[in-house]
Amino acid sequence: MFIDVHCHLDSNYYNDIDKVINNAKKNNVNKLIYNGCNKKSNKEVIKLINKYDSVYGAVGYHPTELDDVNEKDYELLESLLSNKKIVAIGEIGLDYHYPDTNKEKQKYAFRRQLELAEKHNIPVIVHSRDAIQDTFDIMSEYNIKGVIHCFSGSVEMAKEFIKKGFLISVGGIITFKNAKNIIEVIKNIDLSYILLETDSPYLTPEPFRKEQNEPMYIPIIASKIADILNVSIEEVSSKTTDNAKRLFDF
């Protein structure tokens, strides 16, 4: 059994969600966490988790999706946490990639959502691009747990996040030719701190990189990790599944 802890199943990405879910099951990916990023996708998360037994949800406001977010939206977000199949607040975090980034607005939104996570004792799923130190510093202000999605930091930073109680999520990037950084991270942390993700529909693993990504490709990522660590894919499946169940309590 595998668990995809980070995918996006928005209706504007996939024409046939039933097929995506069935493709995942055929490849032994039996649980998915659909991550919301904005008001529209958060609504779709609720719709799909109520429809499919294998789909769980995370709701939140992505750092590049904050233009129309106000205080009422944070209140709405908090109300969604009462659904038992919402297992995390996410996808949230910091993204300094674009030159016109409003860093202060992102930091406020990040803190606002971390406050909710701490209040409700629910994990967070964190996005960090070109902002790893600020991400770490702000997260350190709160008593929280969660996962760093699509981790791109150093071995040293990975270990610092782990000390704070966070897990490291690994996706299709690990199959890319320029994956040296994440491969070094995998080699230097214990499998008990690793989760699997696709970030579908993005970052499709090799050899399917030209195709749209789906949760069904999780075993390819697991196989690559098994090769790097010289362990069986069954061990990667078992450990990462246990890690996800322990973190998200499902």
GUTI-166993 format. One line per 10 residues: for each residue x, y, z of N, C-alpha, C, O. Coordinates in steps of 0.1 Angstrom, whole numbers. Example, Ala and Ser with C-alpha at 12.3 -4.5 7.8 and 13.67 -1.06 7.14 Angstrom:
132/-57/78/123/-45/78/132/-33/78/142/-33/85; 128/-22/71/137/-11/71/129/0/79/134/11/80;
This chain:
8/-12/0/0/0/0/9/13/0/19/13/7; 4/23/-8/11/35/-8/1/47/-4/-11/45/-6; 6/58/0/-2/70/3/5/81/-4/17/84/-2; -3/89/-12/1/101/-18/-3/112/-9/-15/116/-8; 6/119/-2/3/129/8/1/143/2/-3/152/9; 3/144/-11/2/157/-17/-2/157/-32/7/154/-40; -14/159/-35/-19/160/-49/-29/170/-50/-35/174/-40; -32/175/-62/-42/185/-65/-51/178/-75/-47/176/-87; -64/177/-71/-74/170/-80/-84/179/-85/-96/175/-88; -80/192/-87/-90/202/-91/-96/198/-105/-90/192/-113;
-109/202/-106/-116/198/-118/-111/204/-131/-113/199/-142; -104/215/-130/-98/222/-142/-85/215/-146/-80/218/-157; -80/205/-138/-68/197/-142/-72/184/-148/-66/179/-157; -83/177/-143/-87/164/-147/-101/164/-151/-110/169/-145; -103/158/-163/-117/156/-168/-125/145/-162/-137/145/-161; -117/135/-157/-124/123/-152/-117/119/-139/-107/111/-139; -122/124/-128/-116/121/-115/-118/107/-111/-109/101/-104; -129/101/-115/-131/86/-112/-120/78/-118/-115/69/-111; -115/81/-130/-104/74/-136/-91/76/-128/-84/67/-126; -89/88/-124/-77/91/-116/-76/83/-103/-66/77/-100;
-88/83/-96/-89/75/-84/-87/60/-86/-80/53/-79; -93/55/-97/-92/41/-100/-78/37/-105/-73/27/-101; -72/46/-113/-58/44/-117/-49/43/-104/-39/34/-104; -51/51/-94/-43/51/-82/-45/37/-75/-35/31/-71; -57/33/-74/-60/20/-67/-54/9/-74/-49/-1/-67; -54/9/-87/-48/-2/-95/-33/-3/-92/-27/-14/-94; -27/8/-88/-13/8/-86/-10/8/-70/1/12/-66; -20/4/-63/-18/2/-48/-16/15/-41/-11/15/-30; -21/26/-47/-21/39/-40/-35/40/-34/-44/45/-41; -37/37/-22/-50/35/-16/-55/47/-8/-67/47/-3;
-46/57/-5/-51/69/1/-44/81/-5/-32/80/-9; -51/92/-7/-46/104/-13/-50/116/-4/-61/116/2; -41/125/-3/-45/138/4/-45/149/-7/-35/153/-12; -57/153/-9/-60/164/-19/-58/177/-12/-65/181/-2; -48/185/-16/-44/198/-10/-51/209/-17/-49/211/-29; -58/217/-10/-64/229/-15/-53/240/-15/-44/240/-7; -56/251/-23/-46/262/-24/-53/275/-23/-47/286/-21; -66/276/-26/-74/288/-26/-89/285/-23/-92/274/-20; -97/295/-23/-111/293/-19/-118/283/-28/-126/275/-23; -116/284/-41/-122/275/-50/-118/260/-48/-126/251/-47;
-105/258/-47/-100/244/-45/-104/239/-32/-106/227/-30; -104/247/-21/-108/242/-8/-122/237/-9/-125/227/-2; -131/243/-16/-145/238/-18/-145/225/-25/-153/216/-22; -136/223/-35/-135/211/-42/-130/199/-34/-134/188/-35; -121/203/-25/-115/193/-15/-127/187/-7/-128/175/-6; -135/196/-2/-147/191/7/-156/182/-2/-160/171/3; -158/186/-14/-167/178/-23/-161/164/-25/-168/154/-24; -148/163/-28/-142/150/-32/-140/141/-20/-142/129/-21; -137/147/-8/-135/138/4/-148/132/8/-148/121/14; -159/139/6/-172/134/9/-177/123/-1/-185/115/2;
-171/123/-13/-175/114/-24/-167/101/-24/-172/90/-26; -154/102/-21/-145/91/-23/-139/87/-9/-133/95/-2; -140/74/-6/-134/69/7/-119/70/7/-114/73/18; -112/69/-4/-98/69/-4/-92/83/-4/-79/85/-3; -100/94/-6/-95/107/-6/-97/115/7/-108/115/12; -86/120/12/-86/128/24/-82/143/20/-78/145/8; -84/152/29/-82/166/25/-73/174/33/-72/172/46; -67/184/27/-60/195/34/-65/208/28/-67/209/16; -68/217/36/-73/230/32/-65/242/36/-59/241/48; -63/252/28/-54/263/31/-53/273/20/-59/271/9;
-45/283/23/-43/293/13/-28/294/9/-20/298/17; -25/290/-3/-11/290/-8/-6/304/-9/-13/314/-11; 7/305/-7/13/319/-6/12/327/-19/13/339/-18; 10/321/-30/7/329/-43/-7/330/-46/-11/335/-57; -16/327/-36/-31/327/-39/-38/336/-28/-49/332/-24; -31/347/-25/-36/354/-13/-43/367/-17/-48/375/-8; -44/371/-30/-49/384/-34/-63/387/-28/-66/398/-24; -72/377/-28/-86/379/-24/-89/373/-10/-101/371/-7; -79/370/-2/-81/364/11/-82/374/22/-73/383/23; -93/374/30/-94/383/41/-97/375/54/-97/363/54;
-100/382/64/-102/376/77/-114/366/78/-113/356/84; -124/369/70/-136/360/70/-132/347/63/-137/336/67; -122/347/54/-117/335/48/-110/326/58/-110/314/57; -103/332/67/-96/324/77/-106/318/87/-104/307/92; -117/325/89/-128/320/98/-134/308/90/-137/298/97; -136/310/77/-142/299/70/-133/287/70/-137/275/71; -120/289/68/-110/278/68/-111/271/82/-111/259/82; -112/278/92/-113/271/105/-125/263/106/-125/252/112; -136/267/101/-148/260/101/-147/246/94/-154/237/97; -139/246/83/-137/234/75/-130/223/83/-131/211/79;
-123/227/93/-115/217/101/-123/208/109/-118/198/114; -136/210/110/-145/201/117/-148/189/110/-153/179/115; -146/189/97/-148/177/88/-137/166/92/-125/169/92; -141/154/96/-132/144/101/-122/140/90/-111/134/94; -125/142/78/-116/138/67/-106/149/63/-98/147/54; -107/160/69/-97/171/68/-86/167/77/-87/168/90; -74/164/72/-63/159/81/-52/168/82/-42/166/89; -52/180/75/-41/190/76/-46/203/71/-56/204/64; -38/213/75/-40/227/69/-29/228/58/-17/226/61; -32/230/46/-23/230/35/-29/232/22/-41/229/21;
-24/237/12/-9/239/11/-6/254/15/-11/263/9; 2/255/25/5/269/30/20/271/30/28/261/28; 25/283/32/39/285/33/44/298/28/37/308/29; 56/298/22/62/310/17/68/307/3/73/296/0; 66/317/-6/72/315/-20/77/329/-24/69/338/-28; 90/330/-25/97/342/-28/102/342/-43/111/350/-46; 97/333/-51/103/330/-64/101/342/-73/110/345/-81; 90/349/-72/87/360/-82/91/373/-76/90/376/-64; 97/382/-85/103/395/-81/93/404/-74/97/413/-66; 80/403/-77/70/413/-71/63/407/-59/53/412/-55;
69/397/-53/64/390/-41/62/400/-29/70/408/-26; 50/399/-24/47/407/-11/50/398/1/41/390/5; 62/399/5/67/389/16/59/391/29/56/381/35; 56/403/32/49/406/45/35/400/45/30/394/55; 28/401/33/15/395/32/16/380/33/7/373/40; 26/374/27/28/359/28/31/355/42/25/345/47; 39/363/49/43/359/63/30/360/72/29/351/81; 22/370/70/10/371/78/1/359/76/-4/353/85; -1/356/63/-10/345/60/-5/332/66/-12/323/71; 8/330/65/15/318/70/13/317/85/8/306/90;
16/328/92/14/328/106/-1/326/110/-4/318/120; -10/332/103/-24/331/106/-29/316/105/-37/312/113; -24/309/96/-28/295/94/-20/286/103/-26/276/107; -8/289/107/-1/281/117/-8/283/130/-8/273/138; -13/295/133/-20/297/146/-32/287/146/-35/281/157; -39/286/135/-51/276/135/-46/262/137/-53/254/144; -35/258/131/-30/245/132/-26/242/147/-29/231/152; -20/252/153/-16/250/167/-29/249/176/-29/241/185; -38/257/173/-51/258/181/-58/245/180/-63/240/190; -59/239/168/-67/227/166/-58/214/166/-63/203/164;
-45/215/169/-36/204/169/-37/195/157/-39/183/157; -36/202/145/-37/195/132/-24/198/124/-19/209/125; -19/188/117/-7/190/109/-8/201/99/-19/204/94; 3/206/94/4/215/83/12/209/72/21/201/74; 8/212/59/16/208/47/22/221/41/14/230/37; 35/222/42/42/234/39/49/235/26/56/226/22; 46/246/19/53/249/6/64/259/9/61/269/16; 76/257/5/87/267/6/95/268/-6/102/258/-10; 95/279/-13/103/281/-25/111/294/-24/106/305/-22; 124/292/-24/134/304/-23/131/311/-10/133/323/-9;
127/304/1/123/310/13/126/301/25/119/302/35; 135/292/24/136/281/34/140/286/48/134/281/57; 148/297/49/152/301/62/140/308/69/137/306/81; 133/317/62/121/324/68/110/313/71/104/315/81; 109/303/63/99/293/65/102/286/79/94/284/87; 115/282/80/119/276/93/118/285/105/113/280/115; 122/297/103/121/306/115/107/309/119/104/309/131; 98/311/110/84/313/114/77/300/120/70/301/130; 80/289/114/75/276/119/79/274/133/72/268/141; 92/279/136/97/276/149/90/284/160/92/282/172;
82/294/156/74/302/166/62/294/172/56/298/181; 59/282/166/47/275/169/50/261/173/59/255/169; 41/256/182/41/242/186/33/233/176/21/231/178; 39/230/165/31/223/154/39/211/148/51/209/152; 32/203/140/39/192/133/34/192/119/24/199/116; 40/185/110/36/185/96/47/179/87/55/171/91; 46/184/75/55/179/64/59/191/55/51/200/52; 72/190/51/77/200/41/75/193/28/82/184/25; 66/199/20/63/193/7/73/196/-3/79/208/-4; 76/187/-12/86/188/-23/99/195/-18/103/205/-23;
104/189/-8/116/195/-1/127/198/-11/131/189/-19; 133/210/-10/144/214/-19/156/220/-11/165/226/-17; 156/218/2/167/224/10/178/215/11/179/204/5; 188/218/20/200/211/22/198/199/32/187/198/38; 208/190/33/207/180/43/206/186/57/198/181/65; 214/196/59/214/202/73/201/208/76/196/207/87; 194/215/66/181/221/69/171/210/71/162/211/79; 171/199/63/162/188/65/163/183/79/153/180/86; 175/181/84/177/176/98/171/186/108/166/182/119; 172/199/106/167/209/115/151/208/115/145/209/126;
145/206/103/131/205/103/126/192/110/116/192/118; 134/181/109/131/169/115/132/170/131/123/165/138; 141/178/135/143/181/150/130/188/155/126/186/167; 124/196/146/112/203/150/99/194/149/88/199/152; 101/182/145/89/173/144/83/172/131/72/167/129; 90/176/120/85/176/107/91/165/99/102/160/101; 83/160/89/87/150/80/90/156/66/86/168/64; 97/149/58/102/154/45/94/146/34/95/134/34; 88/153/25/80/147/15/87/147/2/93/157/-2; 88/136/-5/96/134/-17/87/131/-29/78/122/-28;
89/138/-40/80/136/-52/88/132/-64/100/127/-63; 83/134/-76/88/130/-88/102/136/-92/109/131/-100; 105/147/-85/118/154/-88/130/144/-85/140/145/-92; 128/135/-76/139/126/-73/143/117/-85/154/111/-85; 134/116/-95/138/108/-107/144/117/-118/148/112/-128; 145/130/-116/151/139/-126/166/138/-126/172/134/-116; 172/142/-137/187/142/-138/194/152/-128/205/149/-124; 187/163/-125/193/173/-116/188/171/-102/188/181/-94; 186/159/-98/180/156/-84/191/154/-74/188/148/-63; 203/158/-76/214/155/-67/211/159/-53/214/152/-43;
205/171/-51/202/176/-38/193/168/-30/196/164/-18; 181/164/-35/172/156/-27/177/142/-25/174/135/-16; 185/137/-35/191/123/-33/201/124/-21/201/114/-13; 208/134/-19/217/135/-8/209/136/5/213/130/15; 198/143/5/189/143/17/184/130/20/185/125/32; 179/122/10/174/109/13/185/100/19/182/92/27; 197/101/14/208/93/19/212/96/33/217/87/40; 208/108/38/213/112/51/202/114/62/205/119/72; 190/109/59/180/109/69/173/95/69/174/88/60; 168/92/81/162/79/82/148/78/75/141/88/73;
145/66/70/133/64/62/120/67/71/110/69/65; 122/67/84/111/70/93/106/85/92/96/88/98; 114/93/85/111/107/83/106/111/69/105/123/66; 104/101/61/101/103/47/86/100/43/81/90/48; 80/109/35/67/106/30/68/107/15/77/112/9; 57/101/8/57/101/-7/46/111/-12/35/112/-5; 49/117/-23/39/126/-29/41/127/-44/51/123/-49; 30/131/-51/32/133/-65/32/148/-69/38/152/-78; 24/156/-61/21/170/-64/14/171/-78/15/181/-85; 7/160/-81/-1/160/-93/-10/172/-94/-15/177/-84;
-11/178/-106/-7/173/-119/7/177/-123/10/176/-135; 15/182/-114/28/187/-117/39/177/-114/36/166/-108; 51/179/-120/63/172/-116/62/157/-118/65/149/-109; 57/153/-130/56/139/-133/69/132/-133/79/137/-139; 71/120/-127/84/114/-126/88/108/-140/79/105/-148; 101/106/-142/106/99/-153/102/84/-152/101/79/-141; 98/78/-163/100/82/-177/87/87/-183/86/87/-195; 78/93/-175/65/98/-180/65/113/-179/54/119/-178; 76/120/-179/77/134/-175/68/143/-185/64/153/-181; 67/138/-197/59/146/-207/44/144/-205/36/151/-212;
40/135/-197/26/133/-194/21/140/-182/29/144/-174; 8/142/-181/2/148/-169/4/138/-157/2/126/-158; 8/144/-146/11/136/-134/-2/131/-127/-13/138/-128; -2/119/-121/-13/114/-113/-8/106/-101/4/102/-101; -16/104/-91/-12/97/-79/-7/83/-82/0/77/-75; -12/77/-94/-8/63/-97/7/62/-99/12/50/-99; 15/73/-100/29/72/-102/37/71/-89/49/71/-90; 31/71/-78/37/70/-65/47/58/-65/58/60/-59; 44/46/-70/53/35/-69/67/38/-76/77/32/-72; 67/46/-86/79/50/-93/88/58/-84/100/55/-83;
82/67/-76/90/75/-66/95/66/-55/107/67/-51; 87/57/-51/91/47/-40/102/38/-45/112/35/-37; 101/34/-57/112/25/-63/125/32/-64/136/26/-61; 125/45/-67/137/53/-68/144/54/-54/156/53/-52; 135/57/-44/140/58/-30/146/45/-26/157/44/-19; 139/34/-29/145/20/-26/158/18/-32/167/13/-25; 160/22/-44/173/21/-51/184/29/-44/195/24/-42; 181/41/-40/190/50/-34/195/44/-20/206/45/-17; 185/39/-13/188/34/1/192/19/1/195/13/11; 191/12/-11/194/-2/-12/185/-10/-3/190/-19/5;
173/-7/-3/163/-15/4/152/-19/-6/152/-15/-17; 143/-27/-1/132/-32/-10/121/-21/-11/119/-13/-2; 114/-21/-22/103/-12/-24/92/-15/-13/84/-6/-9; 91/-28/-9/81/-31/1/84/-24/15/75/-20/22; 97/-23/18/101/-16/30/98/-1/29/93/5/38; 100/5/17/97/19/15/82/21/16/77/31/22; 74/12/10/60/13/11/55/12/25/47/20/30; 60/2/33/56/0/46/59/12/55/51/17/63; 72/17/55/76/27/63/69/41/60/65/47/69; 68/44/48/62/57/44/47/57/47/42/67/51;
41/45/45/27/44/49/25/46/64/16/53/68; 33/39/72/32/41/86/35/55/90/28/61/99; 45/62/84/48/76/87/36/85/85/32/93/93; 29/83/73/17/91/70/6/88/79/-1/98/84; 3/76/83/-7/73/92/-5/79/106/-14/83/112; 8/78/110/11/84/123/9/99/123/4/105/133; 14/106/112/13/120/112/-2/125/111/-6/134/118; -9/119/101/-22/124/98/-34/117/105/-45/121/104; -30/107/113/-40/100/122/-52/95/114/-63/97/118; -49/87/103/-60/81/95/-56/66/92/-64/60/86;
